[in-house]
Amino acid sequence: MSIENIENIEYEVLLDRFKKILKESGLKYTRQREIVLKILYNNDMHYTPEALYIEIKNKQPDLNVGIATVYRTLNLLEEAGMATSISFGIAGKKFELATKPHHDHLICKNCGKIVEFENPVIERQQALVAKEHKFKLTGHLMQLYGICADCNKGDRIKI
């Protein structure tokens, strides 16, 4: 059920793949499930299920959607490789659509801000480490934690 290389595809193709995954999972396509996908597609944010639910309610107040549908849809998207998540331990996960080129994350431990970055030097170094250990690298997730510039303002310690 995993989706290979969904970078840079149009929404309709993405939606068709989502419908196929729903069918393969024995689930029905619903407007509620599609709106989860569509909001992820149209925004560069990293959403908690709760924040996504609020966004749906704000954008589609007449749509009858429950928080459980949002959770189940996000989990299904993640299992299918169409979404990725960053875990915040007991605070839960934040999700984003997996259509972007590979990137890593800086995460503020104070406010939860997430900054995406790409660094070719880090990517090359990871490949070298894998090769050195005779390890076939199939992917990775890098999350660097610290305090963002906004939260660091006024502190004596500067990053």
C-alpha positions as CSV (number, residue, x, y, z in Angstrom):
1,M,0.0,0.0,0.0
2,S,3.1,2.3,0.1
3,I,3.3,5.0,-2.5
4,E,6.6,5.5,-4.3
5,N,8.0,9.0,-5.1
6,I,5.0,11.3,-4.9
7,E,7.1,14.4,-5.2
8,N,5.7,17.2,-7.4
9,I,2.5,15.6,-8.5
10,E,-0.7,17.4,-9.2
11,Y,-3.6,17.3,-6.7
12,E,-5.9,15.3,-8.9
13,V,-3.3,12.5,-9.3
14,L,-2.7,12.6,-5.5
15,L,-6.5,12.4,-4.9
16,D,-6.8,9.4,-7.3
17,R,-4.0,7.6,-5.3
18,F,-5.8,8.5,-2.1
19,K,-9.0,7.0,-3.4
20,K,-7.2,3.9,-4.4
21,I,-5.7,3.5,-1.0
22,L,-9.1,4.0,0.7
23,K,-10.6,1.3,-1.6
24,E,-7.7,-1.1,-0.9
25,S,-8.2,-0.5,2.8
26,G,-11.9,-1.3,2.6
27,L,-12.8,2.4,3.3
28,K,-15.1,4.7,1.5
29,Y,-14.1,8.0,-0.1
30,T,-15.8,10.8,1.7
31,R,-15.6,14.6,1.4
32,Q,-14.4,14.7,5.0
33,R,-11.4,12.5,4.2
34,E,-10.7,14.5,1.1
35,I,-10.7,17.8,2.9
36,V,-7.9,16.5,5.2
37,L,-5.8,15.8,2.2
38,K,-6.7,19.0,0.5
39,I,-5.7,21.2,3.4
40,L,-2.4,19.4,3.8
41,Y,-1.8,19.9,0.1
42,N,-2.6,23.6,0.0
43,N,-0.6,24.5,3.1
44,D,3.1,24.2,4.0
45,M,2.3,23.9,7.7
46,H,2.9,21.0,10.0
47,Y,-0.5,20.2,11.6
48,T,-1.5,18.5,14.8
49,P,-4.7,16.5,14.2
50,E,-6.4,19.0,16.5
51,A,-5.1,22.1,14.6
52,L,-6.1,20.5,11.3
53,Y,-9.6,19.8,12.7
54,I,-10.0,23.4,13.7
55,E,-8.8,24.5,10.3
56,I,-11.4,22.3,8.6
57,K,-14.1,23.6,10.9
58,N,-13.1,27.2,10.0
59,K,-12.9,26.6,6.3
60,Q,-15.9,24.3,6.0
61,P,-18.2,25.1,8.9
62,D,-21.1,23.2,7.3
63,L,-19.1,20.0,6.8
64,N,-19.9,17.4,9.4
65,V,-16.5,16.1,10.3
66,G,-15.3,14.6,13.6
67,I,-11.8,14.7,15.2
68,A,-11.7,10.9,14.9
69,T,-12.0,11.1,11.1
70,V,-9.1,13.5,11.1
71,Y,-6.9,11.2,13.2
72,R,-7.8,8.1,11.1
73,T,-7.2,9.9,7.8
74,L,-3.8,11.3,8.9
75,N,-2.7,7.8,10.1
76,L,-3.9,6.3,6.8
77,L,-2.0,8.9,4.8
78,E,1.1,8.3,6.9
79,E,0.9,4.5,6.5
80,A,0.5,5.0,2.7
81,G,3.6,7.2,2.6
82,M,1.5,10.2,1.5
83,A,2.1,12.1,4.8
84,T,5.0,12.3,7.2
85,S,4.9,13.2,10.9
86,I,7.2,14.6,13.6
87,S,6.6,13.2,17.0
88,F,6.4,15.5,20.0
89,G,6.2,12.7,22.6
90,I,3.1,13.0,24.8
91,A,2.3,16.3,23.0
92,G,1.5,14.1,19.9
93,K,2.5,14.4,16.2
94,K,2.5,17.1,13.6
95,F,1.8,16.0,10.0
96,E,2.7,17.3,6.6
97,L,2.1,16.0,3.1
98,A,5.0,14.0,1.7
99,T,5.0,15.7,-1.7
100,K,7.9,18.0,-1.0
101,P,11.4,17.2,-1.9
102,H,13.4,15.7,1.0
103,H,14.1,18.1,3.8
104,D,15.0,18.1,7.5
105,H,13.7,20.0,10.5
106,L,14.8,22.4,13.2
107,I,12.3,22.3,16.1
108,C,12.0,24.9,18.8
109,K,11.6,23.2,22.2
110,N,10.0,26.3,23.6
111,C,7.3,27.2,21.1
112,G,7.2,24.2,18.8
113,K,8.1,26.2,15.7
114,I,9.4,24.0,12.9
115,V,11.9,25.3,10.3
116,E,12.5,23.1,7.3
117,F,16.0,23.1,5.7
118,E,18.0,21.3,3.1
119,N,21.8,20.8,3.4
120,P,23.7,19.0,0.7
121,V,26.8,18.6,2.9
122,I,24.7,16.7,5.6
123,E,23.1,14.6,2.9
124,R,26.5,13.6,1.5
125,Q,27.8,12.9,4.9
126,Q,24.9,10.6,5.7
127,A,25.5,8.6,2.5
128,L,29.2,8.3,3.4
129,V,28.4,7.0,6.9
130,A,26.0,4.4,5.5
131,K,28.6,3.3,2.9
132,E,31.3,3.1,5.6
133,H,29.0,0.7,7.6
134,K,28.0,-1.2,4.4
135,F,24.4,-0.1,5.1
136,K,21.9,0.4,2.2
137,L,20.3,3.8,3.1
138,T,16.7,3.9,2.2
139,G,15.7,7.1,3.9
140,H,16.2,9.2,7.0
141,L,14.6,11.7,9.3
142,M,16.6,14.4,10.9
143,Q,15.2,16.6,13.6
144,L,17.4,19.1,15.4
145,Y,16.0,20.5,18.6
146,G,16.8,23.9,20.2
147,I,15.5,27.4,20.8
148,C,14.4,29.5,17.8
149,A,15.5,33.1,17.3
150,D,12.1,34.5,18.4
151,C,12.2,32.6,21.7
152,N,15.9,33.4,22.2
153,K,15.3,37.1,22.1
154,G,16.2,38.7,25.4
155,D,18.1,35.7,26.6
156,R,21.7,36.0,27.5
157,I,22.5,32.9,25.6
158,K,22.6,33.4,21.9
159,I,22.4,30.7,19.4
